[in-house]
Amino acid sequence: MWYSSTLDSALHYYDKALDVLNKTDRTPENEFYRPAILQNNLAGIYSLKGETTKAMDAMKTCIVKLK
C-alpha cells in the first residue's frame, strides 16, 4: 500500500517542480532541459501506475522539449 502512495507523492512533487520552473529565469536549461527531465520521470511513474495515456502524453511533452 505505501508503494502506491509513494508514487502519488512523487507525482505531486514533480508537478510542484514544474510549477517552480515556470517561475524561474527563462534560460534554455529552465525552459527546455529541466522540464523534459521532469516529464520523462512523470512518464515513468504514470507507466508504473498503469496510466498509459498519461505516460504517453508526458513522454510526448518530453520529446517536444528536447527537440
Secondary structure, 3 states (H helix, E strand, C coil): CHHHHHHHHHHHHHHHHHHHHHCCCCCHHHHHHHHHHHHHHHHHHHHHCCCHHHHHHHHHHHHHHHC
